[in-house]
Amino acid sequence: MEYVAGPPETSPNKRPAHPYTLADHVNRNGPMPLNEALDLNLKLCRAIEYAHGCGVIHRDLKPSNVLFNEAREPKIVDFGLAAGPSRRGPLTSRGKECSRSLRGS
């Protein structure tokens, strides 16, 4: 699992800031400009395409489940409700990852 750092600023008590979500961004800044929204949606669609190619369905995709890393790249999080190809075992296994390559990248 990848760690996604929050914004670089820290709170007065020196605790790291909470991760910055798409919901936070829209609440603070309002709607995104069209070109920015299209770019973000393309990245999210590619990530979902990759997950679906691995047999994983997120089932809870929403703005609060999209984090931005320090480079402002989106990361889809909270796969707690995700469905996999089989319900007999856990969705993920330690040391295993999907090896399907993402088309177009």
C-alpha positions in Angstrom: 0.0 0.0 0.0 1.3 3.4 -0.9 1.4 6.2 1.7 -0.2 9.4 0.5 1.1 12.5 2.3 -1.2 15.4 2.9 -0.4 19.0 2.0 3.1 20.2 3.1 1.9 22.6 5.8 1.5 21.3 9.4 -0.9 22.3 12.1 0.2 24.4 15.1 0.7 21.3 17.2 3.1 19.9 14.7 0.9 17.1 13.5 0.9 16.3 9.8 -2.0 17.7 7.8 -4.8 15.3 6.8 -4.6 14.1 3.2 -6.3 16.4 0.7 -9.3 14.9 -1.0 -11.2 15.8 -4.2 -14.1 16.7 -1.9 -11.8 19.1 0.1 -10.6 20.7 -3.2 -14.2 21.3 -4.5 -15.4 22.6 -1.1 -12.5 25.1 -0.9 -12.2 26.1 -4.5 -15.6 25.4 -6.2 -15.9 23.6 -9.5 -12.6 22.9 -11.4 -11.9 24.5 -14.7 -13.0 22.2 -17.6 -9.5 21.3 -18.7 -8.4 20.4 -15.2 -11.6 18.3 -14.6 -11.1 16.4 -17.9 -7.5 15.7 -17.0 -8.4 14.4 -13.6 -11.3 12.3 -14.9 -9.0 10.7 -17.5 -6.5 9.7 -14.8 -9.3 8.3 -12.6 -10.8 6.4 -15.5 -7.4 4.8 -16.2 -7.0 3.8 -12.6 -10.5 2.2 -12.6 -9.8 0.5 -15.9 -6.6 -1.0 -14.3 -8.5 -2.2 -11.2 -11.3 -3.7 -13.4 -8.6 -5.5 -15.4 -7.4 -7.0 -12.2 -11.0 -8.1 -11.4 -11.5 -5.5 -8.7 -14.7 -3.4 -8.5 -14.3 -0.4 -6.1 -18.1 0.0 -5.3 -17.6 3.2 -3.3 -16.0 5.7 -5.7 -16.7 9.3 -4.5 -14.8 12.6 -4.1 -13.8 11.8 -0.5 -12.1 8.5 -1.7 -9.8 10.4 -4.1 -6.7 11.7 -2.5 -4.1 14.1 -4.0 -0.5 13.4 -3.3 2.2 16.1 -3.0 2.5 16.2 -6.8 -1.3 16.7 -7.0 -1.7 13.3 -8.7 -5.0 11.6 -7.7 -5.0 8.3 -5.8 -8.1 6.2 -5.4 -8.4 4.9 -1.8 -10.8 2.9 0.5 -11.3 -0.4 -1.2 -13.1 -1.7 1.9 -16.3 -2.4 -0.1 -14.5 -3.6 -3.2 -15.6 -6.8 -4.8 -13.1 -9.2 -6.4 -13.4 -12.1 -8.8 -14.1 -14.6 -5.9 -15.7 -14.1 -2.6 -14.0 -17.2 -1.1 -10.9 -15.5 0.0 -9.6 -12.0 0.7 -9.5 -9.5 -2.2 -5.7 -9.1 -1.8 -2.9 -11.4 -0.6 0.3 -10.4 1.0 3.1 -10.0 -1.5 0.7 -10.2 -4.5 -0.2 -7.5 -7.0 -2.0 -7.3 -10.3 0.4 -7.6 -13.1 -1.9 -6.4 -15.9 -0.4 -3.5 -17.7 -2.4 -0.4 -18.3 -3.1 0.4 -21.9 -2.1 3.8 -23.3 0.6 4.5 -20.8 
